[in-house]
Amino acid sequence: MASLRRVVAWLDDHAPEIALATTGVTFFLLLLGLYTAAVGAGATCNETYPGCAGQLSPVGLTLPQFVEWFHRFVAMAVGFVILGNALVLQHRFGGTNASRAGWIALLVLPLQVVLGGTTVTFAGLVEGGYAPPVQSLHFFAAFAIFTALVAATAWAYQRDGRIGPNAPRTALTAGAGLFLAHLLLARDLLLTYTASVQTLYHFAGLLGFAALFAALCWNRGLSTRARTAAGAAIGFYLGETVLTVGMVLVTTPVELAAYAAAALALVAAAVAARADPGRDNARPAAE
């Protein structure tokens, strides 16, 4: 019993770090899923689950099959991590936004599992299963989980008194820099849009989004202009994402619209980062 109490106390003491780690592995899973789709490995397991090609072991799988098998393995592990994170946040920060966000991530998880199965496992059993609309819904469910975990992490650190007064502006500056990298990595703008470049493109975009969203969650020392510009940057980024994750056929007009949305997201993020903090010092968000 004493050992159990020590474990619980350790988990309570490290709840923000656990939330951050959960967000980190979910971020990795998001990128892994995007890479799996980019290399065309999603439907290579012959409609078998939870293994691949009728086996649980990765031994003997082709490279595309191994990529999909690894994606499934990581997804299963991350699901348990998200469950544990929700329980830790409930115990440490019960009744706060940090705990609520952790539970939201967990509640969206079953939908994500069903969409993932429809996309790759049941592709031949569900008409239109392996199709861009379903793949896009699979991505956006994962994105919703990631967003909830970013909020949970931001609020957990704030609730624990570990967010300095300059943290929101630092996050906005980081977000603007990442959105610049995101724009430069856009489809065929400067580089050939290989699977690796595509993954880096999403890496910069998702991390930039997380930085801006965390700053808005903290809502400390930011002017109305900064908050509005950060919200606009996130909106433009989401619009661009809709155009680039397979929901619509990529044509020249769509590609140009995606470039414009990425550029507008960058401009808005830069405005947020440079906004005068002295005009409207906001209260911290309710925790």
Backbone as a ProteinNet text record, in pm:
[ID]
protein_1_A
[PRIMARY]
MASLRRVVAWLDDHAPEIALATTGVTFFLLLLGLYTAAVGAGATCNETYPGCAGQLSPVGLTLPQFVEWFHRFVAMAVGFVILGNALVLQHRFGGTNASRAGWIALLVLPLQVVLGGTTVTFAGLVEGGYAPPVQSLHFFAAFAIFTALVAATAWAYQRDGRIGPNAPRTALTAGAGLFLAHLLLARDLLLTYTASVQTLYHFAGLLGFAALFAALCWNRGLSTRARTAAGAAIGFYLGETVLTVGMVLVTTPVELAAYAAAALALVAAAVAARADPGRDNARPAAE
[TERTIARY]
82.7	0	86.3	193	282.9	347.6	382.3	443	344.5	218.3	115.5	98.7	99.9	87.6	204.4	323.8	441.1	427.3	376	356.1	254.8	143.5	40.2	95.2	172.4	232.2	327.5	405.2	498.3	421.9	314.1	233	172	124.4	69.3	175.6	294.2	402	444.5	430.9	478.4	363.1	243.9	128.2	149.4	205.7	229.5	325.6	431.7	526.5	461.2	373	301.8	210.9	144.2	60.3	144.5	260.8	349.3	398.4	437.1	483.5	372	249.9	135.9	112	120.9	106.4	217.2	338.5	451.8	435.7	393.9	379.1	259.9	157.3	43.7	85.5	169.1	224.8	304.8	387.1	464.1	371	263.5	168.3	100	64.3	5.4	99.2	224.6	322.4	344.2	345.2	362.7	246.4	124.7	8.9	15.1	57.5	71.1	178.5	288.5	394.7	345.8	272	218.5	130.1	44.8	-40.5	42	144.1	224.4	299.5	344	418.2	325	193.7	97.4	93.9	129.4	136.7	7.3	-92.1	-211	-292.6	-299.1	-385.9	-305.4	-190.2	-101	-110.9	-196.7	-201	-310.7	-365.2	-461.3	-583.4	-628.5	-751.7	-748.7	-632	-621.1	-587.9	-634.7	-615.2	-626.8	-550.3	-461.5	-323.1	-293.6	-163.8	-165.8	-74.9	-64.8	-38.1	-115.4	-101.1	-114.8	-205.1	-234.3	-137.7	-49.8	46.3	63.7	93.2	116.8	261.2	351.6	493.8	526.5	618.6	659.8	759	806.2	906.9	849	921.3	879.9	791.4	750.7	667.2	749.4	684.3	750.3	766.3	846.5	868.6	738.4	653.5	526.1	438.9	436	358	413.7	545.5	605.2	569.6	568.8	532	390.1	297.7	159.5	148.3	220.3	220.3	271.3	379.9	437.8	340.8	272.1	172.4	62.7	15.7	-88.2	-36.8	84.8	143.3	156.3	208.2	223.7	87.4	-11.2	-145.4	-205.2	-187	-238.5	-171.5	-40	33	-8.4	-21.7	-58.4	-199.2	-288.7	-423	-419.9	-336.9	-325.1	-260.1	-166	-102.4	-205.1	-292.5	-396.1	-491.7	-524.8	-609.4	-540.4	-415.1	-342.2	-329.6	-307.7	-295.9	-425.3	-539.4	-668.1	-687.5	-648.3	-663.1	-571	-447.7	-353.1	-402.2	-447.6	-496.2	-621.5	-706.3	-826	-788.2	-690.1	-649.6	-579.9	-496.1	-415.7	-491.8	-568.2	-634.1	-783.6	-845.9	-988.2	-1073.3	-1169.9	-1258.3	-1202.1	-1084.9	-1024	-1024.9	-990.5	-983.7	-879.1	-771.8	-667.9	-725	-800.9	-861.7	-967.6	-1049.7	-1155.8	-1097.5	-990.8	-928.3	-870.7	-814.3	-763.5	-873.3	-990.1	-1102.7	-1158	-1158.9	-1205	-1118.8	-987	-896.6	-930.7	-958.2	-990	-1124	-1222.4	-1354.8	-1354.8	-1267.3	-1259	-1185.2	-1106.6	-1021.6	-1098.6	-1213.3	-1284.9	-1326.9	-1370.4	-1405.1	-1284.6	-1170.5	-1047.6	-1013.2	-1033.3	-1004.9	-1097.3	-1226.1	-1322.8	-1289.3	-1256.9	-1221.9	-1094.3	-997.2	-874.4	-900.6	-987	-1021.4	-1094.4	-1186.7	-1259.6	-1165.6	-1064.5	-971.9	-881.9	-823.6	-721.1	-755.4	-825	-849	-970.3	-1076.1	-1199.8	-1217.8	-1106.6	-1115.1	-1199.7	-1192.2	-1268.8	-1405.7	-1434.5	-1561.3	-1658.5	-1607.7	-1690.6	-1674.4	-1783.5	-1775.7	-1720.4	-1617.2	-1555	-1470.1	-1434.8	-1357	-1222.5	-1147.6	-1016.3	-1034.3	-1082.5	-1113.4	-1073.2	-1040.1	-993.9	-1084.6	-1218.7	-1301.2	-1284.1	-1279.1	-1263.1	-1123.5	-1023.3	-886.5	-876	-945.3	-941.1	-1009.2	-1124.1	-1191.3	-1102.5	-1031.5	-936.7	-830	-779.3	-678.5	-737.3	-856.5	-911.1	-953.4	-991.2	-1015.8	-886	-777.7	-646.5	-605.9	-635.6	-603	-681.2	-807.4	-888.1	-828.9	-782.9	-718.6	-592.5	-512.2	-389.1	-420	-521.9	-560.1	-600.5	-681.1	-723	-603.6	-507.4	-389.4	-298.8	-288.9	-213.2	-275.6	-408.3	-477.4	-456.5	-468.2	-449.7	-310.3	-210.6	-72.3	-52	-102.4	-87.5	-151.2	-271.6	-342.2	-281	-226.9	-163.1	-40.7	40.9	158.5	116.6	12.5	-33.4	-89.9	-168.1	-227.3	-119.4	-9	101.3	192.4	157.9	236	370.2	380	509.4	512.6	422.6	421.1	461.6	574.8	622.9	543.8	559.8	481.7	512.4	630.7	667.5	638.8	589.6	569.1	472.4	357.4	266.8	329.9	403.2	465.2	577.1	649.5	751.1	686.3	571.7	499.9	451.3	402.8	358.4	474.5	589.2	707.2	749.8	750.3	784.7	684.6	556.6	454.2	474	509.2	533.6	652.6	760.3	877	845.7	767.2	730	636.7	549.1	461.9	541.6	651.6	739.6	799.8	851.4	906	798.2	678.8	565.1	536.3	536.7	512.1	621.6	746.3	858.2	859.2	797.2	791.7	664.7	582.5	455.3	476.7	372.1	377.3	439	556.1	623.1	649.6	653.5	684.7	833.7	915.3	1060.9	1122.8	1058.5	1112.4	1012.9	1065	978.3	905.4	775.9	690.9	698.3	815.4	833.9	764.3	759	696.9	768.5	900.2	976.7	947.9	945	915.4	772.9	680.5	541.9	530.6	604.9	602.4	662.4	770.8	830.5	736.2	665.1	565.9	460.1	408.4	308.9	371.7	496.6	567.9	569.7	611.9	620.6	482.6	384.7	250.8	184.7	191.4	128.7	195.4	328.5	399.5	371.7	363.7	328.8	188.9	95.9	-40.7	-41	33.3	36.7	89.1	192	248.9	147.2	78.6	-20.8	-138.2	-182.2	-297.5	-264.6	-143.2	-102.4	-102.3	-53.2	-52.4	-193.9	-289.1	-427.7	-486.9	-446.9	-494.8	-446	-320.8	-267.3	-332.2	-352.1	-426.3	-375.1	-244.5	-184.3	-93.5	-116.9	-30.1	-39.4	-149.3	-165.8	-271.8	-243.5	-340.6	-452.6	-561.5	-672.4	-624.3	-537	-484	-405.1	-324.4	-245.2	-334.9	-436.2	-526.2	-605.2	-651.5	-728.2	-641.7	-519.7	-429.7	-391.1	-367	-333.6	-450.5	-571.4	-689.7	-706.3	-678.8	-687.4	-583	-461.8	-355.9	-396.8	-455.3	-502.9	-612.9	-703.5	-810.4	-758.1	-662.4	-602.5	-530.2	-461.8	-391.3	-489.6	-601.2	-700.9	-760.6	-784.3	-834.3	-736.6	-609.5	-506.4	-502	-515.5	-509.6	-621.6	-741.3	-853.2	-817.7	-741.2	-705.1	-591	-519	-394.9	-391.5	-499	-495	-582.4	-627.8	-698.8	-848.3	-904.5	-1048.9	-1092.2	-1004.7	-1035.7	-923.2	-957.2	-857.7	-763.7	-634.2	-535.9	-521.8	-576	-561.1	-479.3	-448.2	-370.6	-441.5	-573	-640.5	-638.1	-655.1	-651.7	-512.8	-410.6	-273.4	-243.8	-289.7	-268.8	-343.6	-464.4	-540.8	-469.6	-408.2	-333.2	-211.7	-141.4	-28.3	-75.3	-188	-239.4	-277.2	-342.1	-381.4	-259.3	-155.9	-33.2	34.7	35.8	96.9	19	-113.6	-195.8	-179.4	-165.9	-141.6	-10.1	91.4	221.6	211.7	145.5	132.3	57.3	-52.5	-130.9	-50.6	25.8	108.9	216.3	274	375.6	315.4	194	125.4	100.6	58.8	34.4	162	272.6	399.7	452.1	420.6	474.2	376.8	257.7	157.8	205.1	168.3	206.4	134	206.7	139.6	79	114.4	72.3	-65.4	-128	-255.9	-373.7	-362	-475.1	-425.3	-371.7	-321.6	-438.5	-453.4	-567.7	-544.8	-654.3	-645.8	-612.8	-546.6	-524.4	-656.9	-654.4	-775.5	-822.3	-953.9	-1008.2	-954	-914.4	-853.3	-947.8
-120.7	0	125.9	124	239.7	261.1	151.3	161.6	221.8	180.9	235.2	384.1	425.9	568.8	646.7	588.1	655.9	670.2	567	572.8	680.8	683.5	784.3	924.2	940.8	1071.8	1113.3	1017.6	1049.3	1089.8	1018.5	1052.5	1191.5	1223.6	1356.8	1464.4	1440.4	1538.5	1561	1458.7	1466.3	1469.5	1506.1	1508.2	1596.7	1718.5	1798.4	1731.2	1669.8	1601.1	1481.3	1412.2	1299	1348	1460.5	1518.3	1558	1617.4	1657.3	1535.3	1430.6	1308.9	1245.5	1247.1	1192.4	1271.1	1402.8	1486.3	1457.1	1436.4	1408.1	1278.3	1171.2	1043.5	1047.4	1125	1140.9	1218.8	1319.3	1395.3	1303.2	1217.5	1120.5	1027.6	982.2	893.4	963.2	1089.4	1166.7	1170.4	1202	1208.6	1071.1	968.2	832.8	794.4	831.2	804.1	878.1	1002.9	1081.2	1021.9	977.2	915.2	783.2	705.8	578.6	600.3	703	734.5	784.7	865.4	924.9	820	712.8	608	499.7	516.3	420.9	288	287.1	161.3	126.9	216	199.1	74.6	28.6	-85.1	-206.9	-227.2	-335.6	-460.4	-458.6	-571.1	-672.1	-667.4	-768.2	-781	-667.4	-660.4	-747.6	-764.5	-840.1	-746.1	-784.1	-700.3	-789.7	-767.8	-652.9	-668.5	-786.8	-804.7	-753.7	-802.6	-759.2	-881.6	-894.3	-1007.3	-1140.9	-1145.3	-1268.9	-1306.3	-1216.1	-1248.6	-1131.3	-1162.9	-1059	-1012	-1098.3	-1063.9	-985	-890.2	-816.8	-892.8	-1006.9	-1083.6	-1130.4	-1103.8	-1148.5	-1052.1	-943	-845.1	-765.3	-718.7	-626.2	-492	-403.3	-272.9	-194.3	-183	-112.1	-177.2	-310.8	-378.9	-351.5	-347.7	-318.7	-177.6	-81.6	55.9	58.9	-10.9	-14.2	-90.6	-201.8	-278.3	-191.9	-119.8	-34.8	76	132.3	235.8	181.2	60.6	-0.1	-28	-77.2	-108.8	17.5	124	250.4	305.4	296	346.6	275.3	144.4	68.6	115	130	172.4	312.9	403.3	541.5	547.4	460.8	457	432.2	339.1	312.3	430.3	497.2	614.4	725.5	746.3	849.4	817.1	690.3	648.3	678.4	639.9	666.5	814.6	893.2	1038.2	1098	1052.9	1104.2	1073.1	954.4	915.9	997.8	1019.8	1099.2	1242.7	1301.8	1440	1451	1349	1350.6	1349.7	1269.7	1260.1	1387.5	1444.4	1561.4	1691.8	1702.2	1829.7	1811.4	1721.8	1694.8	1820.3	1833.4	1949.1	2071.3	2060.4	2173.8	2148.5	2252.3	2238.5	2136.1	2124.3	2027	1886.2	1853.2	1720.9	1701.6	1802.3	1790.1	1765.7	1837.4	1819.4	1678.9	1626	1489.4	1388.3	1408.9	1318.7	1333.6	1455.5	1474.7	1393.9	1399	1321.1	1172.8	1124.1	982.4	947.5	1036.3	1008.2	1005.8	1083.6	1083.8	959.9	898.5	786.1	670.6	624.8	515	548.9	672.8	714.9	704.5	745.5	738.6	593.7	502.6	360.8	306.2	339.4	292	346.9	475.1	535.2	474.3	448.7	384.9	246.6	170.1	37.6	43.5	138.9	155.6	192.4	271.9	319.1	208.3	128.5	34	-112.3	-142.3	-282.6	-338.6	-258.7	-305.7	-248.3	-213.6	-146.2	-224.2	-356.5	-436.1	-474	-448.2	-486.7	-370.3	-250	-130.2	-56.3	-41	24.5	166.4	195.9	327.3	345.4	235.9	247.2	312.4	260.6	319.1	428.2	542.6	654.1	783.4	886.2	1012.2	1070.6	1070.8	1128.8	1057.4	922.6	847.9	868.8	869.5	894.9	1032.8	1131	1266.4	1272.3	1203.8	1199	1131.7	1028.6	959.8	1058.1	1140.1	1239.5	1342.7	1394	1501.5	1451.9	1325	1269.8	1266.5	1224.8	1226.3	1369.1	1462.3	1602.8	1655.7	1614.5	1657.4	1604.9	1479.9	1423.5	1502.2	1530.7	1607.3	1745.5	1811.4	1944.4	1940.6	1841.5	1828.8	1805.4	1727.1	1699.1	1821.3	1901.3	2026.3	2116.1	2127.2	2208.8	2152.6	2020.5	1958.4	1986.1	1976.3	2001	2147	2237.9	2380.8	2415.5	2367.6	2399.9	2329.4	2208.4	2138	2214.9	2262.1	2340.2	2472.6	2534.8	2660.7	2637.6	2533.4	2503	2472.4	2415.8	2380.4	2499.7	2617.2	2737.6	2740.1	2674.4	2661.8	2731.5	2827.1	2905.6	3048.6	3091.8	3226.7	3330.5	3457.2	3563.4	3579.8	3539.1	3555.2	3431.6	3325.5	3200.6	3214.4	3284.2	3295	3365.3	3473.4	3544.6	3461.1	3386.5	3296.6	3191	3138.8	3039	3098.4	3221.8	3286.5	3305.5	3345.3	3362.8	3229.8	3125	2992	2947.4	2974.4	2937.1	3005.8	3134.6	3207.1	3147.8	3116.3	3056.3	2921.1	2841	2709.5	2721.4	2820.1	2840.7	2887.3	2958.1	2994.1	2868.1	2779.6	2652.9	2571.7	2572.9	2501.2	2550.5	2682.1	2739.6	2700.7	2707.5	2676.4	2529.5	2443.5	2300.4	2260.8	2359.2	2329.6	2255.3	2186.4	2099.3	2167.9	2117	2157.6	2308.1	2376.9	2519.7	2540.5	2481.9	2488.9	2350.4	2249	2113.3	2016.4	1909.1	1802.3	1741.5	1720.2	1680.4	1529.6	1483.6	1342.3	1310.2	1182.4	1143	1207.1	1217	1277.7	1426.6	1496.3	1640	1662.8	1579.1	1590.6	1574.3	1481	1459.7	1579.1	1634.6	1753.9	1873.5	1883.5	1989.7	1983.1	1864.5	1848.9	1864.3	1821.8	1839.7	1987.2	2072.9	2216	2275.7	2235.8	2291.2	2252.5	2125.3	2078.7	2139	2148.1	2204.9	2354.8	2423.8	2565.1	2587.5	2504	2511	2490.3	2389.7	2359.9	2478.5	2545.1	2660.2	2773.5	2803.3	2910.6	2875	2750.6	2708.7	2709.8	2668.3	2672.7	2816.1	2909.7	3050.6	3100.1	3059.7	3100.7	3034.3	2911.5	2844.8	2918	2961.9	3035	3171.9	3241	3367.9	3465.7	3477.5	3564.1	3666	3793.8	3897.7	3917.1	3873.9	3890.8	3996.9	4085.1	4186.6	4123.7	4198.6	4152.2	4128.3	4215.1	4199.4	4069.5	4037.8	3914.8	3792.3	3792.7	3677.6	3661.6	3773.2	3766.9	3717.3	3769.5	3728.2	3581.2	3535.6	3394.4	3305.2	3346.6	3270.3	3266.3	3379.2	3383	3292	3292.3	3205.6	3059	3021.2	2883.6	2853.6	2949.3	2930.1	2910.6	2993.1	2977.9	2843.7	2803.5	2674.9	2559.5	2564.9	2459	2456.2	2574.6	2579.6	2518.5	2549.5	2490.4	2339.1	2293.8	2150.1	2075.5	2133.3	2072.1	2050.8	2143.9	2136.4	2039.9	1997.1	1922.5	1781.5	1736.6	1601.9	1501.8	1538.2	1441.5	1458.8	1560.1	1579.9	1628.7	1700.3	1750	1710.6	1697.1	1664.9	1783.3	1757.9	1865.6	1905.2	2020.7	2080.6	2208.1	2272.8	2397.3	2503.4	2528.4	2626.4	2587.8	2458.8	2413.7	2434.4	2403	2420.5	2567.6	2656	2799.4	2848	2795.4	2832.7	2786.4	2668.2	2618.2	2706	2747.8	2839.7	2968.5	3022.6	3148.3	3132.6	3021.5	2998.7	2986.3	2915.7	2901.4	3036.5	3118.8	3251.2	3340.2	3335.4	3415.2	3368.4	3237.1	3184.9	3238.6	3242.8	3295.6	3443.2	3521.8	3665.5	3688.9	3617.6	3634.7	3594.2	3485.1	3442.4	3545.7	3605.8	3708.7	3832.4	3869.9	3982.9	3953	3831.3	3792.8	3800.8	3753.7	3752.3	3892.8	3986.9	4123	4219.5	4173.8	4263.1	4316.9	4440	4505.7	4440	4382	4315.8	4412.5	4540.2	4634.9	4692.2	4666.2	4730.8	4665.9	4533.6	4464	4338.3	4351.9	4234.3	4149.8	4035.1	3949.4	3869.7	3835	3746.1	3605.5	3525.1	3385.9	3315.1	3218.6	3142.4	3070	3052	2978.1	2836.8	2789.9	2657.9	2557.3
0	0	0	78.4	81.7	-54.5	-120.6	-253.7	-352.3	-342.7	-431.2	-408.8	-282.6	-252.7	-310	-304.1	-360.8	-512.2	-576.7	-721.8	-757.2	-683.7	-709.3	-685.6	-578.5	-550	-661	-711.4	-821.2	-946.2	-976.7	-1093.7	-1078.5	-958	-933.7	-953.8	-900	-910.6	-1055.6	-1137.7	-1275.8	-1376.4	-1331.9	-1421.6	-1544.6	-1530.5	-1651.3	-1748.9	-1696	-1783.6	-1852.4	-1780.9	-1841.1	-1953.3	-1930.4	-2035.8	-2156.6	-2130.9	-2240.2	-2317.5	-2246	-2312	-2394.4	-2341	-2414.9	-2542.8	-2533	-2652.1	-2751.7	-2701.9	-2789.6	-2866.4	-2798.5	-2869.1	-2963.9	-2929.9	-3021	-3144.7	-3125.7	-3238.2	-3329.6	-3270.1	-3348.6	-3425.5	-3360.9	-3427.4	-3544.7	-3526.8	-3636.5	-3756.7	-3731.6	-3840.1	-3902	-3819.7	-3870.9	-3961.5	-3921.7	-4005.8	-4137.8	-4134.4	-4257	-4347.6	-4288.1	-4367.6	-4427.2	-4348.2	-4396.9	-4519.2	-4513	-4627.7	-4745.6	-4716.8	-4824.2	-4904.9	-4839.5	-4911	-4964.1	-4943.3	-4996.6	-4924.8	-4795.6	-4720.9	-4648.2	-4652.6	-4569.8	-4595.7	-4720.5	-4754.2	-4796.1	-4735.8	-4778.5	-4691.9	-4589.5	-4495.5	-4526.5	-4647.2	-4694	-4603.3	-4552.7	-4474.4	-4349	-4289.4	-4164.5	-4049.7	-3930.9	-3812.1	-3688.8	-3582	-3558.7	-3619.2	-3670	-3734.2	-3876.3	-3955.2	-4094.1	-4180.7	-4287.4	-4379.4	-4306.5	-4208.5	-4138.9	-4029	-3988.3	-3882.7	-3788.4	-3662	-3562.2	-3563.3	-3601.6	-3604.6	-3731.1	-3721.9	-3842	-3928.5	-3880	-3953.5	-4086.5	-4193.3	-4324.9	-4400.2	-4338.3	-4406.8	-4506.9	-4611.2	-4702.2	-4632.1	-4688	-4624.7	-4609.6	-4714	-4694.4	-4587.2	-4584.3	-4481.4	-4342.2	-4329.8	-4199.5	-4154.1	-4246.9	-4211.4	-4154.9	-4221.5	-4173.5	-4041.7	-4030.2	-3904.4	-3789.8	-3812.8	-3708.8	-3670.6	-3769.6	-3742.8	-3651.6	-3678.7	-3594.9	-3454	-3444.8	-3313.9	-3229.5	-3289.5	-3216.6	-3177	-3267.9	-3237.8	-3117	-3109.8	-2995.8	-2866.1	-2869.1	-2749.7	-2706.7	-2803.2	-2771.7	-2712.9	-2758.7	-2701.3	-2551.6	-2507.8	-2364	-2291	-2356.3	-2295.5	-2274.8	-2374.3	-2363.2	-2248.8	-2232.2	-2119.7	-1986.7	-1974.3	-1850.7	-1822.6	-1926.7	-1911	-1855.9	-1909.3	-1861.4	-1713.2	-1672	-1531.3	-1440.8	-1485.7	-1406.4	-1392.6	-1503.5	-1498.4	-1412.2	-1416.5	-1332.5	-1184.7	-1150	-1009	-962.4	-1049.3	-1009.8	-1028.2	-1137.7	-1170.1	-1191.4	-1119.1	-1136.9	-1127.9	-1219.3	-1219.2	-1287.7	-1351.2	-1421.1	-1571.8	-1647	-1792.4	-1834.8	-1758.3	-1792.5	-1792.6	-1689.4	-1680.4	-1788	-1810.2	-1911.2	-2049.9	-2082.5	-2213.6	-2228.2	-2119.5	-2123.7	-2150.4	-2090.6	-2113.5	-2254.7	-2308.2	-2446.3	-2542.6	-2522.7	-2607.9	-2600.3	-2480.1	-2463	-2527	-2517.5	-2572.3	-2724.5	-2787.2	-2933.8	-2984.4	-2897.9	-2938.5	-3003.7	-2949.1	-3015.6	-3158.3	-3181.6	-3317.4	-3409	-3358.8	-3437.2	-3472.7	-3378.2	-3402.7	-3511.2	-3502.3	-3602.2	-3740.3	-3747.7	-3876.4	-3931.8	-3844	-3889.5	-3945	-3876.1	-3924.9	-4057.1	-4069.6	-4195.2	-4308.3	-4276.4	-4378.7	-4430.5	-4341	-4385.9	-4362.4	-4255.2	-4222.1	-4295.1	-4300.8	-4361.6	-4501.8	-4567.1	-4696.4	-4795.9	-4794.3	-4888.3	-4837.1	-4709.9	-4649.9	-4640.6	-4630.5	-4625.1	-4756.7	-4829.3	-4959.6	-4944.3	-5020.6	-5011.5	-4888.3	-4822.2	-4698.5	-4720	-4819.4	-4846.8	-4951.7	-4906	-4994.7	-4926	-5004.3	-4945	-4837.3	-4853.6	-4746.3	-4612.2	-4615.1	-4490.5	-4433.1	-4520.8	-4474.9	-4410.3	-4469.4	-4414.4	-4278.2	-4265.1	-4135	-4030.9	-4073.2	-3984.4	-3935.7	-4026.9	-3988.9	-3893.2	-3923.9	-3841.6	-3703.2	-3691.3	-3557.8	-3478.1	-3544.2	-3478.1	-3442.5	-3531.3	-3506.8	-3386.3	-3373.7	-3258.9	-3128.4	-3129.9	-3010.8	-2977.2	-3078.7	-3058.4	-3001.9	-3055.9	-3008.4	-2861.6	-2825.2	-2685.2	-2593.9	-2640.6	-2558	-2545.9	-2651.6	-2642.4	-2535.6	-2538.3	-2438.2	-2298.1	-2284.7	-2153.4	-2099.1	-2185.8	-2143.1	-2104.1	-2187.9	-2159	-2025.1	-2003.3	-1878.9	-1758.4	-1777.8	-1666.1	-1616.9	-1710.3	-1670.7	-1607.4	-1660.7	-1602.4	-1462.5	-1448.1	-1317.9	-1214.4	-1260.3	-1170.9	-1143.2	-1198.3	-1174.4	-1244.1	-1359	-1425.9	-1561	-1580.9	-1704.2	-1670.4	-1724	-1698.5	-1774.8	-1739.7	-1804.2	-1952.2	-1996.2	-2136.7	-2221.9	-2159.3	-2232.6	-2350.1	-2334.7	-2449	-2568.9	-2543.9	-2656.2	-2718.2	-2637.1	-2691.4	-2780.2	-2735.7	-2814.8	-2946.7	-2943.9	-3067.3	-3164.5	-3113.3	-3198.6	-3259.6	-3177.5	-3228.3	-3333.8	-3309.3	-3406.2	-3539.7	-3536.7	-3661.7	-3736.8	-3665.2	-3729.3	-3791	-3721	-3772.9	-3893	-3891.9	-4007.7	-4129.7	-4106.9	-4218.5	-4279.9	-4195.7	-4245.4	-4315.4	-4260.3	-4318.5	-4460.2	-4478.1	-4610.5	-4708.2	-4665.7	-4754.8	-4796.4	-4715.6	-4746.1	-4820.5	-4858.4	-4924.1	-5055.6	-5098.1	-5215.2	-5337.2	-5378	-5501.9	-5511.2	-5396.9	-5400.4	-5421.9	-5336.4	-5351	-5367.4	-5308.9	-5308.2	-5370.4	-5427.2	-5475.1	-5356.1	-5371.2	-5258.5	-5235.5	-5193.1	-5160.6	-5028.5	-4994.4	-4867.7	-4748.8	-4756.6	-4646.6	-4634.7	-4749.1	-4747.5	-4698.2	-4742.7	-4698.4	-4547.2	-4491.3	-4346.7	-4272.9	-4324.9	-4264.3	-4272.8	-4383.5	-4402.5	-4292.1	-4267.4	-4161.3	-4022.6	-4007.1	-3880.2	-3841.4	-3934.8	-3905.5	-3881.8	-3962.6	-3948.1	-3817.2	-3782.8	-3658.6	-3535.7	-3539	-3425	-3413.5	-3527.6	-3525.7	-3471.1	-3515.4	-3462.2	-3311	-3264.2	-3121.1	-3041.3	-3093.2	-3022.7	-3011.8	-3122	-3120.6	-3029.8	-3037.5	-2958	-2809	-2774.1	-2633.6	-2581.9	-2664.2	-2623.3	-2596.1	-2680	-2659.1	-2535.1	-2507.4	-2385.5	-2261	-2263.3	-2148.1	-2135	-2248.3	-2250.7	-2145.3	-2136	-2033.8	-2102.5	-2074.4	-2126.9	-2276.8	-2338.7	-2482.7	-2509.7	-2601.9	-2638.9	-2720.5	-2733.4	-2817.2	-2959.7	-3008	-3143.3	-3156.6	-3055.9	-3060.6	-3060.3	-2974.7	-2968	-3097.4	-3152.1	-3277.1	-3391.8	-3399.9	-3507.8	-3494.6	-3371.4	-3350.6	-3389.8	-3353.1	-3392.9	-3543.5	-3609.3	-3755.5	-3818.6	-3763.1	-3815.6	-3807.1	-3694.6	-3679.2	-3780.4	-3800.9	-3898.3	-4039.1	-4079.9	-4213.1	-4224.9	-4117.7	-4120.4	-4136.4	-4065	-4077.1	-4217.3	-4274.6	-4411.6	-4509.7	-4491.1	-4576.6	-4559.6	-4435.1	-4408.4	-4479.6	-4480.7	-4552.9	-4699.6	-4755.7	-4897.8	-4925.4	-4822.3	-4847.1	-4789.4	-4724.3	-4665	-4739.1	-4859	-4941.5	-4949.3	-4884.9	-4891.4	-5028.6	-5096.9	-5230.8	-5325.1	-5452.5	-5553.9	-5570.8	-5567.5	-5579	-5725.5	-5758.7	-5890.7	-5875	-5985.7	-5977.1	-5892.8	-5912.9	-5827.2	-5678.8	-5649.7	-5510.2	-5452.1	-5530.8	-5484.4	-5456.6	-5544.5	-5523.7	-5399.6	-5379	-5259.7	-5132.9	-5138.8	-5023	-4995.5	-5101.8	-5084.1	-5017	-5065.7	-5011.3	-4864.2	-4830.7	-4691.3	-4601.1	-4648.9	-4569.7	-4550.5	-4656	-4646.3	-4549.5	-4557.3	-4466.3	-4321.8	-4301.9	-4167	-4112.3	-4197.8	-4156.1	-4120.5	-4204.6	-4178.7	-4047.6	-4028.3	-3905.4	-3782.1	-3792.8	-3679.6	-3649.2	-3754	-3733.9	-3666.9	-3708	-3644.8	-3497.2	-3466.9	-3327.5	-3245.1	-3302.8	-3229.8	-3203.8	-3293.7	-3282	-3215.6	-3181.7	-3123.3	-2988.9	-2960.5	-2835.7	-2718.6	-2622.6	-2510.5	-2410.9	-2420.4	-2318.6	-2337.4	-2451.6	-2478.8	-2407.5	-2387.8	-2326.2	-2257.9	-2139.5	-2068.1	-2020.9	-2083	-2053.3	-1926.5	-1863.2	-1748.2	-1795	-1712.1	-1748.6	-1772.5	-1863.1	-1891.7	-1766.2	-1758.3	-1644.4	-1645.4	-1531.5	-1521.8	-1459.3
[MASK]
+++++++++++++++++++++++++++++++++++++++++++++++++++++++++++++++++++++++++++++++++++++++++++++++++++++++++++++++++++++++++++++++++++++++++++++++++++++++++++++++++++++++++++++++++++++++++++++++++++++++++++++++++++++++++++++++++++++++++++++++++++++++++++++++++++++++++++++++++++++++++++++++

